[in-house]
Amino acid sequence: MIISGKELSARLKAEMAEEVKGFPAKYGRVPHLVVVLVGDNPASVSYVTGKAKASAEVGIRNTTIRRPESIPEAELLELIASLNADAEVDGILVQLPLPKHIDEDKVIAAIDKSKDVDGFHPLNVAALWQKQPCTLPCTPKGIIKMLKAAGVEIAGKRAVVIGRSNIVGLPVSKLLLDENATVTMAHSRTRNLAEVTRGAEILVVAIGRPKFITADMVSEGAVVIDVGVNRDPETGKLCGDVDFAAIEPKASVITPVPGGVGPMTICCLMENTIECFKRRF
């Protein structure tokens, strides 16, 4: 079974759009998401365009603020402070990566926790690990939604997460734990990685290497979630961290790249924006 993040996100966005239609009557306005784009990294520009498109589909207001790559850190922090203070702004997202002269951690920490739609603010991260209410990071949240939509029973399963980033690996491990999976975290320094991955009933791969996971690393009937977005060095086409063609016949459930986890990330960003908006009333 191939889980189409594209189809699932379209369904969820249609449900959100229906809900948002009633907001002007109930709250006097619709949610407002502000995306800050520094520089013109082509991947970042593409992501920001996708976020604006999804906002239009769901019916929320979207503002993209573009600043040159040369913007001083202090000026970016001032911009965030003004958005924090703006009562008409419900969600703030600073598109990463930022130029080298800007401290990403400082910028993320400067965003008001209640407007942090990415779920990256230190206080949201702390709340996640302490099982307190918080804004969940979009990609891990989307992965759990995909597993549930596919009817995958998570409780009691052996889950292996490859990758330990703050954006995917660490939070998705925590969310799987919260769903009562037994979680092993693996990474580039894990010894006998293939042995570890073969023990996985649910395998989440976020290592950032094209087709890194091969068929011999996956057990028959495993659920495989591919978070990677890479260029295939041979064809130049988009591909994941998993060798999809080789693994699909073995897996019981698998996500494609593109059209898998990516659309769900943006879908969950829309959901987070709506949640941040509703908490303010």
C-alpha positions as CSV (number, residue, x, y, z in Angstrom):
1,M,0.0,0.0,0.0
2,I,1.4,3.4,-1.0
3,I,0.3,6.2,1.3
4,S,-0.3,9.3,-0.8
5,G,0.4,12.3,1.3
6,K,-1.0,14.4,-1.6
7,E,-4.5,12.8,-1.4
8,L,-4.6,12.7,2.4
9,S,-3.5,16.4,2.7
10,A,-6.1,17.4,0.1
11,R,-8.8,15.7,2.1
12,L,-7.7,17.4,5.4
13,K,-7.3,20.8,3.8
14,A,-10.9,20.6,2.4
15,E,-12.1,19.8,6.0
16,M,-10.1,22.8,7.3
17,A,-11.5,25.1,4.6
18,E,-15.0,24.1,5.6
19,E,-14.2,25.1,9.3
20,V,-12.5,28.3,8.4
21,K,-15.5,29.5,6.4
22,G,-17.3,29.9,9.7
23,F,-14.5,31.9,11.4
24,P,-15.5,35.5,10.2
25,A,-18.9,35.1,11.8
26,K,-17.5,33.4,14.9
27,Y,-14.3,35.3,15.5
28,G,-14.5,38.3,13.2
29,R,-11.7,37.3,10.9
30,V,-9.7,34.3,9.5
31,P,-6.3,33.1,10.8
32,H,-3.2,35.1,9.5
33,L,0.1,33.3,8.8
34,V,3.2,35.4,8.1
35,V,6.2,33.7,6.4
36,V,9.6,35.5,6.5
37,L,11.9,34.6,3.6
38,V,15.5,35.8,3.8
39,G,17.4,35.6,0.5
40,D,16.4,33.7,-2.6
41,N,17.5,30.1,-2.0
42,P,15.5,28.2,-4.8
43,A,14.3,25.4,-2.5
44,S,13.2,28.0,0.2
45,V,11.3,30.0,-2.5
46,S,9.6,26.9,-3.7
47,Y,8.5,25.9,-0.1
48,V,7.2,29.4,0.6
49,T,5.2,29.4,-2.6
50,G,3.7,26.0,-1.5
51,K,2.7,27.5,1.8
52,A,1.0,30.5,0.2
53,K,-0.9,28.1,-2.1
54,A,-2.0,25.9,0.7
55,S,-3.2,29.0,2.7
56,A,-5.3,30.0,-0.2
57,E,-6.9,26.5,-0.4
58,V,-7.7,26.5,3.3
59,G,-8.9,30.1,3.3
60,I,-6.4,31.6,5.7
61,R,-4.6,34.9,5.2
62,N,-1.0,34.5,4.1
63,T,1.7,37.3,4.0
64,T,5.2,36.6,2.7
65,I,7.8,39.1,3.9
66,R,10.9,38.9,1.7
67,R,14.2,40.3,2.9
68,P,17.7,40.3,1.2
69,E,20.3,37.8,2.2
70,S,22.4,40.6,3.6
71,I,19.9,41.6,6.3
72,P,21.6,42.1,9.6
73,E,20.6,39.8,12.4
74,A,19.4,42.7,14.6
75,E,17.0,43.9,11.8
76,L,15.5,40.4,11.4
77,L,15.0,40.2,15.2
78,E,13.3,43.6,15.1
79,L,10.9,42.4,12.4
80,I,10.0,39.3,14.5
81,A,9.4,41.5,17.5
82,S,7.0,43.7,15.5
83,L,5.1,40.5,14.3
84,N,4.9,39.2,17.9
85,A,3.3,42.5,18.9
86,D,0.8,42.6,16.0
87,A,-2.6,41.4,17.2
88,E,-3.6,40.5,13.6
89,V,-0.8,37.9,13.2
90,D,-1.5,34.4,14.5
91,G,1.4,32.4,13.1
92,I,5.0,33.3,12.3
93,L,7.3,31.1,10.3
94,V,10.9,32.0,9.4
95,Q,11.9,29.9,6.5
96,L,15.1,27.9,7.2
97,P,18.0,27.8,6.4
98,L,19.1,31.3,7.2
99,P,22.3,32.9,5.9
100,K,25.5,32.0,7.8
101,H,25.8,35.4,9.6
102,I,22.4,34.9,11.4
103,D,22.0,32.7,14.4
104,E,19.0,30.4,13.6
105,D,18.6,29.4,17.3
106,K,18.3,33.0,18.4
107,V,15.8,33.8,15.6
108,I,13.6,30.8,16.5
109,A,13.7,31.7,20.2
110,A,12.7,35.2,19.4
111,I,9.3,34.1,17.9
112,D,6.4,34.3,20.4
113,K,5.8,30.7,21.6
114,S,2.1,31.1,21.0
115,K,2.7,32.1,17.3
116,D,5.4,29.5,16.6
117,V,3.6,27.4,13.9
118,D,6.7,25.3,13.2
119,G,6.9,24.0,16.8
120,F,10.6,24.8,17.0
121,H,10.6,27.3,19.9
122,P,12.6,25.9,22.9
123,L,9.4,26.1,25.1
124,N,7.3,24.2,22.6
125,V,10.1,21.6,22.3
126,A,10.3,21.3,26.1
127,A,6.5,21.0,26.4
128,L,6.6,18.1,23.8
129,W,9.1,16.2,25.9
130,Q,7.2,16.9,29.1
131,K,3.9,15.7,27.6
132,Q,2.3,19.2,27.9
133,P,0.1,20.9,25.4
134,C,2.2,22.5,22.6
135,T,2.4,23.2,18.9
136,L,3.8,20.0,17.3
137,P,6.5,20.2,14.6
138,C,4.8,19.8,11.2
139,T,6.7,16.9,9.6
140,P,6.5,14.5,12.6
141,K,2.8,15.4,13.2
142,G,2.2,14.6,9.5
143,I,3.9,11.3,9.8
144,I,1.7,10.2,12.7
145,K,-1.4,11.3,10.7
146,M,-0.3,9.2,7.7
147,L,0.3,6.1,9.8
148,K,-3.1,6.4,11.4
149,A,-4.8,7.1,8.1
150,A,-3.2,3.9,6.7
151,G,-4.6,2.0,9.6
152,V,-1.2,1.2,11.0
153,E,-1.3,0.0,14.6
154,I,1.6,1.9,16.3
155,A,1.2,0.7,19.9
156,G,3.6,-2.1,20.8
157,K,5.4,-2.0,17.4
158,R,9.2,-1.8,17.0
159,A,9.9,1.5,15.4
160,V,13.3,2.6,14.1
161,V,14.0,6.2,13.3
162,I,17.1,7.0,11.2
163,G,18.2,10.6,11.7
164,R,18.4,12.7,14.9
165,S,17.6,16.2,13.7
166,N,15.6,18.6,15.9
167,I,13.2,19.0,13.0
168,V,12.3,15.4,12.3
169,G,14.3,12.6,14.0
170,L,14.0,13.6,17.7
171,P,10.4,14.8,17.7
172,V,9.1,11.9,15.6
173,S,10.8,9.5,18.0
174,K,8.9,11.2,20.9
175,L,5.6,11.1,19.1
176,L,6.0,7.4,18.3
177,L,6.8,6.8,22.0
178,D,3.7,8.7,22.9
179,E,1.8,6.3,20.7
180,N,3.3,3.4,22.7
181,A,5.8,2.2,20.1
182,T,9.2,0.8,21.2
183,V,11.6,3.2,19.5
184,T,15.2,2.8,18.5
185,M,17.0,5.9,17.2
186,A,19.7,5.2,14.6
187,H,22.0,7.5,12.7
188,S,25.2,7.7,10.5
189,R,27.3,6.4,13.3
190,T,25.1,3.4,14.2
191,R,27.1,0.1,14.0
192,N,25.5,-2.7,11.9
193,L,22.8,-0.3,10.7
194,A,21.2,-2.9,8.4
195,E,20.8,-5.3,11.3
196,V,19.0,-2.5,13.3
197,T,16.7,-1.5,10.4
198,R,15.7,-5.1,9.6
199,G,14.3,-5.3,13.2
200,A,11.9,-2.4,12.4
201,E,8.2,-3.0,12.0
202,I,7.9,0.8,11.4
203,L,10.9,2.5,9.7
204,V,11.1,6.3,9.5
205,V,14.1,7.5,7.4
206,A,15.3,11.1,7.6
207,I,19.0,10.9,6.9
208,G,19.3,13.1,3.8
209,R,21.1,10.6,1.5
210,P,19.5,9.6,-1.8
211,K,18.3,5.9,-1.9
212,F,20.4,5.2,1.2
213,I,18.0,2.4,2.5
214,T,18.2,-0.6,0.2
215,A,16.0,-3.7,0.0
216,D,18.3,-5.9,2.2
217,M,17.9,-3.4,5.1
218,V,14.1,-3.8,5.3
219,S,12.2,-6.7,6.6
220,E,9.2,-8.2,4.8
221,G,6.0,-6.4,5.7
222,A,7.6,-3.4,7.2
223,V,6.0,0.1,7.2
224,V,8.4,2.5,5.6
225,I,8.1,6.3,5.9
226,D,10.6,8.2,3.7
227,V,11.2,11.8,4.8
228,G,14.1,12.5,2.5
229,V,14.0,14.9,-0.5
230,N,17.1,14.5,-2.7
231,R,18.2,14.6,-6.3
232,D,19.0,11.2,-7.7
233,P,22.7,11.5,-8.8
234,E,22.0,9.4,-11.8
235,T,18.7,10.7,-13.2
236,G,18.6,14.2,-11.5
237,K,15.0,13.4,-10.5
238,L,13.6,13.9,-7.0
239,C,14.0,10.8,-4.8
240,G,13.9,9.9,-1.2
241,D,16.3,8.4,1.3
242,V,14.8,5.0,0.4
243,D,15.2,3.0,-2.8
244,F,11.5,3.0,-3.5
245,A,11.4,0.7,-6.5
246,A,13.4,-2.0,-4.7
247,I,11.6,-1.7,-1.3
248,E,8.0,-1.2,-2.4
249,P,7.4,-5.0,-3.1
250,K,8.6,-5.9,0.4
251,A,6.9,-3.2,2.4
252,S,3.3,-3.4,3.6
253,V,3.0,0.4,3.6
254,I,5.4,2.9,2.0
255,T,5.4,6.6,1.3
256,P,6.5,7.9,-2.1
257,V,8.9,10.9,-2.9
258,P,7.6,13.3,-4.1
259,G,3.9,13.2,-2.9
260,G,4.4,11.5,0.4
261,V,5.5,13.3,3.6
262,G,6.0,16.7,1.9
263,P,2.4,17.6,1.3
264,M,1.5,16.5,4.9
265,T,4.1,18.9,6.3
266,I,2.4,21.8,4.7
267,C,-1.0,20.5,5.6
268,C,0.0,20.3,9.3
269,L,1.4,23.9,9.1
270,M,-2.1,25.0,8.1
271,E,-3.6,23.0,11.0
272,N,-1.0,24.5,13.4
273,T,-1.9,28.1,12.2
274,I,-5.6,27.4,12.9
275,E,-4.8,26.0,16.3
276,C,-2.6,29.1,17.2
277,F,-5.5,31.3,16.0
278,K,-8.2,29.5,18.1
279,R,-6.0,29.6,21.3
280,R,-6.1,33.4,21.2
281,F,-9.9,33.6,21.6
